[in-house]
């Protein structure tokens, strides 16, 4: 099972930017979808963005136009560029790797993003 390690979180003022990284212990080429999720205190985990192996991307409505997901298969890493951050973006951000065969659904430990007003 692939190990995922997120980094790049931190404390930033509203309007600022952060770039999250998710480094995998092995090749991510075989994973159909790589995603970023987040979970704020007292709330359910929600999908922020995903990128398919084809390069297709999709975003939650709340982050469209502000966040951008990308993947570098050669470096076994995905990224989440977050611009124009808002206090409501404060959450623990998780990386996820999913594939159909052999079936796998792996999660990282998360990186904290805190946006101050």
C-alpha positions as CSV (number, residue, x, y, z in Angstrom):
1,X,0.0,0.0,0.0
2,X,1.3,3.4,-0.9
3,X,2.3,5.8,1.9
4,X,1.2,9.4,1.4
5,X,2.9,12.3,3.2
6,X,1.4,15.8,3.1
7,X,3.3,19.0,3.7
8,X,3.0,22.7,3.1
9,X,0.3,23.6,5.6
10,X,0.6,26.5,8.0
11,X,-0.9,29.7,9.3
12,X,-1.7,32.4,6.7
13,X,-3.7,35.6,6.7
14,X,-6.9,35.8,4.6
15,X,-6.1,36.6,1.0
16,X,-2.8,34.7,1.2
17,X,-1.6,31.6,-0.6
18,X,-0.2,28.2,0.3
19,X,0.9,25.3,-1.7
20,X,0.3,21.8,-0.4
21,X,2.3,18.8,-1.5
22,X,1.6,15.1,-1.2
23,X,4.5,12.8,-1.7
24,X,3.9,9.1,-2.4
25,X,6.2,6.3,-1.4
26,X,5.7,4.7,-4.7
27,X,4.5,5.3,-8.2
28,X,1.2,7.2,-8.5
29,X,0.9,6.4,-12.2
30,X,-1.4,3.5,-11.6
31,X,-3.8,5.4,-9.4
32,X,-6.9,6.4,-11.3
33,X,-7.6,9.4,-9.1
34,X,-5.6,11.5,-6.7
35,X,-7.5,13.8,-4.5
36,X,-7.4,16.4,-1.7
37,X,-10.0,16.4,1.0
38,X,-10.4,18.6,4.1
39,X,-12.0,18.3,7.4
40,X,-12.8,21.3,9.6
41,X,-13.5,20.9,13.4
42,X,-17.0,19.5,13.9
43,X,-17.6,19.0,10.2
44,X,-17.5,16.0,7.9
45,X,-14.6,15.4,5.6
46,X,-15.2,16.9,2.2
47,X,-13.7,16.6,-1.2
48,X,-11.8,19.7,-2.3
49,X,-10.4,18.6,-5.7
50,X,-9.4,15.6,-7.6
51,X,-7.2,14.9,-10.7
52,X,-7.5,11.8,-12.8
53,X,-4.6,10.1,-14.5
54,X,-5.9,11.6,-17.7
55,X,-5.4,15.0,-16.3
56,X,-9.1,15.7,-15.8
57,X,-9.7,17.9,-12.8
58,X,-12.7,18.8,-10.7
59,X,-13.2,21.1,-7.8
60,X,-15.7,21.8,-5.0
61,X,-17.8,24.9,-5.7
62,X,-16.3,26.6,-2.7
63,X,-12.8,26.6,-4.1
64,X,-13.3,26.9,-7.8
65,X,-11.2,29.7,-9.3
66,X,-9.0,29.8,-6.1
67,X,-7.5,26.4,-5.9
68,X,-5.6,24.4,-8.5
69,X,-4.6,20.7,-8.3
70,X,-1.8,19.1,-10.3
71,X,0.1,15.9,-10.3
72,X,3.7,15.1,-11.2
73,X,3.9,11.4,-12.0
74,X,7.6,11.5,-12.4
75,X,8.0,12.8,-8.8
76,X,5.1,10.7,-7.4
77,X,3.7,13.9,-6.0
78,X,0.5,15.9,-6.2
79,X,0.0,19.5,-5.3
80,X,-2.7,21.9,-4.3
81,X,-2.1,25.5,-5.0
82,X,-4.4,27.6,-2.8
83,X,-4.9,31.3,-3.5
84,X,-7.2,33.9,-2.0
85,X,-7.5,31.9,1.1
86,X,-10.5,32.5,3.4
87,X,-11.0,31.8,7.1
88,X,-13.5,29.1,6.1
89,X,-10.7,27.2,4.3
90,X,-9.3,26.4,7.7
91,X,-9.1,22.6,8.0
92,X,-6.9,19.6,8.1
93,X,-6.1,18.7,4.5
94,X,-5.7,15.1,3.5
95,X,-4.3,13.5,0.4
96,X,-6.0,10.4,-1.1
97,X,-5.0,7.9,-3.7
98,X,-7.5,5.6,-5.3
99,X,-7.4,2.9,-7.9
100,X,-9.7,0.1,-9.1
101,X,-7.2,-2.7,-9.6
102,X,-5.6,-3.8,-7.6
103,X,-8.1,-2.0,-5.4
104,X,-6.6,0.6,-3.1
105,X,-7.8,3.6,-1.2
106,X,-5.0,5.2,0.7
107,X,-4.9,8.3,2.9
108,X,-2.1,10.5,4.3
109,X,-2.0,11.9,7.9
110,X,-3.0,15.4,6.9
111,X,-1.5,18.9,7.1
112,X,-3.2,21.7,9.0
113,X,-4.1,24.9,7.2
114,X,-5.2,27.8,9.3
115,X,-6.4,31.1,7.8
116,X,-6.7,34.1,10.1
117,X,-9.1,36.9,9.4
